[in-house]
Amino acid sequence: MTDTLADVLHYHRVTKHAPGRYARSAGIMDWENQPNPFRLYSGVPVLPLPFDTPDPTDGHLSLYQRNRNRPRPFDLVAIGKLLELSLGISAWKGAGKSRWALRMNPSSGNLHPTEAHLLIPGGPTGGEGCGGHYSPLTHVLEQRASLPSELWQQLREHCGGDGLLVVLTSIHWRESWKYGERALRYCLLDAGHALAGLSFAAALLGWRLTCLPGLAPARISRMLGFDRIDWPAGETERPDLACWIGCGHRGTPAADLPEALVDRLAALPWAGHPNRLSPAVVDWEIIARTADLAAGPLSAPGLPGTRYHPLMEEAVSSLSGAQILRRRRSATDFDHRHPAIPLAQFRLLLDKTLPRHDLAPFDARLPPPAIDLALFVHRVEGIAAGLYLLLRRGDEIAAMAAEMAPDFAWRKADAQLPLFCLQCGDLRQIASHLSCDQPIAGESAFSLGMIADFETLRREGTPAYRRLFWEAGMIGQVLYVEAEAHGLRATGIGCFFDDEVHRVLGLRSERFQSLYHLTVGRPVEDRRLTTLPPYAEAERLRQRIHGRNPNEESSH
Ligand SMILES: Cc1cc2nc3c(=O)[nH]c(=O)nc-3n(C[C@H](O)[C@H](O)[C@H](O)COP(=O)(O)O)c2cc1C
């Protein structure tokens, strides 16, 4: 084992929660220092994105099957729609005097460490493109650089035709303010959610999201001029990954950008001053150290070895794909007096989590899937309550079975899905306890743990640590969205007792590790909160934040 791998595994170990012994954090909510959830770049022109344009009307399955959808041109209306439906504000919530924004993507603690930077084309006449940061608060791009049209053409040619480049970054402090050392895990999970959210919104526009796994964070930083930014102390944005969103007509873009192209982008006069998010930042130094150790390029794109399961094509919702995305919320409570959910819903939900090379969001060209689902089934009609395993990676059970408790039944539980019943029984209390004693994990229809194969780290190297969490976040986003389509609701659960989960599954070595939990059921709405529409006051906010009428400022 290399030293770097040992250090990454060390991070994973010391950030485990156990009953009465949580990973290191401040232990209090330091409200004076609560980070601003909105990053803004000042001193640059802004490009307002339209938000009153009609949503795509295609149905539920068009979230997955982009070929059903007419590809839109890559103009500002469609790019605005992409961002609005993936990373935009979904509503403002209020209680008493407090008001806070929710976003299309969920986030641990609603702290939203993920930011997006874009390189987009000029207008239809092929003018200058632009490199900008997306501000969901006012739904604008802060234009940090102009892209000469000939440079844009080079990028476009390299990536296989029309499209745009999106870079996701994380501000670790936003999460470590509350969660301390465990925060790196949450930032990575949130990035996975955002990636799948972008992939779904792109699919509705007839576009395909493809990652550039070879473009490592340090090169992305240079490419976007991050190395020349005077960051507020402790509030640096660290690139997670870059992806191309195109039509997918001329094949997939190469896995990396040529160094000469990165150099040319890096040489642009990148401008803009990032705002300070907190008066004082606590440095949880193990986070930056581990992020650095895992920051290399990713290897082995593709989905080899995974058995292809045809999509179950029942369209279960009269809602459009866009309406489903807009309704996504986390459940805070479940109705456990209501009848159990139908088996058909359970099967359709699980089906969408299976990786498929031609369907969103798992066609993003990340390395082969490495996560299976351990399911705590509580209340699903026609299926016994108990512990189940969904082998997303194929029907290969040998490695897992060898590790797990010897008395598990391994009974095939579905004719189509790679679903196995390990043990029958009422696991409501156990499931709730495993998720840091949160009732939502036991009062739902089912909850689950996402079990990653850490052999991947030995095979692919430490950068795989990032992509394992992204895969978990993407599975989470699929379940959030699919639950909404069925009139159900999900909640991601980052707080769980790691090794207690492994113990219940009989996992003795460190090879299989639970990275993320999630629960799904029939929600009970919290009627004490007020809800306001996302962008009702956006024009006024734009005036206040960006100064003059931003429409006059744009040089685009
Ligand atoms: C990675 C991750 C971990 C989360 N962990 C928990 C958790 O342990 N308990 C919980 O009640 N909610 C959890 N949530 C849900 C968030 O609190 C929720 O997404 C956030 O408050 C925003 O609300 P919304 O999802 O309704 O937009 C988690 C969400 C994510 C993405």
The ligand as a MOL file (V3000), in Angstrom:
LIG
                    3D

  0  0  0     0  0            999 V3000
M  V30 BEGIN CTAB
M  V30 COUNTS 31 33 0 0 0
M  V30 BEGIN ATOM
M  V30 1 C -24.9510 14.4860 1.3670 0
M  V30 2 C -26.2130 14.7920 2.1380 0
M  V30 3 C -26.3320 14.3870 3.4540 0
M  V30 4 C -27.5100 14.6540 4.1570 0
M  V30 5 N -27.6460 14.1950 5.4350 0
M  V30 6 C -28.8130 14.3820 6.1160 0
M  V30 7 C -29.0070 13.7860 7.3890 0
M  V30 8 O -28.1370 13.0960 7.9360 0
M  V30 9 N -30.2200 14.0010 8.0030 0
M  V30 10 C -31.2220 14.7490 7.4130 0
M  V30 11 O -32.2980 14.9040 8.0010 0
M  V30 12 N -31.0430 15.3100 6.1790 0
M  V30 13 C -29.8830 15.1340 5.5260 0
M  V30 14 N -29.7190 15.6610 4.2590 0
M  V30 15 C -30.7870 16.4740 3.6430 0
M  V30 16 C -30.4490 17.9640 3.6970 0
M  V30 17 O -30.6200 18.4240 5.0110 0
M  V30 18 C -31.3140 18.7480 2.6990 0
M  V30 19 O -30.9320 18.3990 1.4020 0
M  V30 20 C -31.1640 20.2440 2.8810 0
M  V30 21 O -31.6780 20.6740 4.1030 0
M  V30 22 C -31.8720 21.0040 1.7760 0
M  V30 23 O -33.2470 20.6860 1.7360 0
M  V30 24 P -33.9150 20.1390 0.4000 0
M  V30 25 O -33.2440 18.8330 0.0670 0
M  V30 26 O -35.3720 19.9820 0.7420 0
M  V30 27 O -33.6720 21.1340 -0.6990 0
M  V30 28 C -28.5740 15.3830 3.5400 0
M  V30 29 C -28.4330 15.7860 2.2090 0
M  V30 30 C -27.2770 15.4890 1.5080 0
M  V30 31 C -27.1740 15.8970 0.0650 0
M  V30 END ATOM
M  V30 BEGIN BOND
M  V30 1 1 1 2
M  V30 2 1 2 3
M  V30 3 2 2 30
M  V30 4 2 3 4
M  V30 5 1 4 5
M  V30 6 1 4 28
M  V30 7 2 5 6
M  V30 8 1 6 7
M  V30 9 1 6 13
M  V30 10 2 7 8
M  V30 11 1 7 9
M  V30 12 1 9 10
M  V30 13 2 10 11
M  V30 14 1 10 12
M  V30 15 2 12 13
M  V30 16 1 13 14
M  V30 17 1 14 15
M  V30 18 1 14 28
M  V30 19 1 15 16
M  V30 20 1 16 17
M  V30 21 1 16 18
M  V30 22 1 18 19
M  V30 23 1 18 20
M  V30 24 1 20 21
M  V30 25 1 20 22
M  V30 26 1 22 23
M  V30 27 1 23 24
M  V30 28 2 24 25
M  V30 29 1 24 26
M  V30 30 1 24 27
M  V30 31 2 28 29
M  V30 32 1 29 30
M  V30 33 1 30 31
M  V30 END BOND
M  V30 END CTAB
M  END
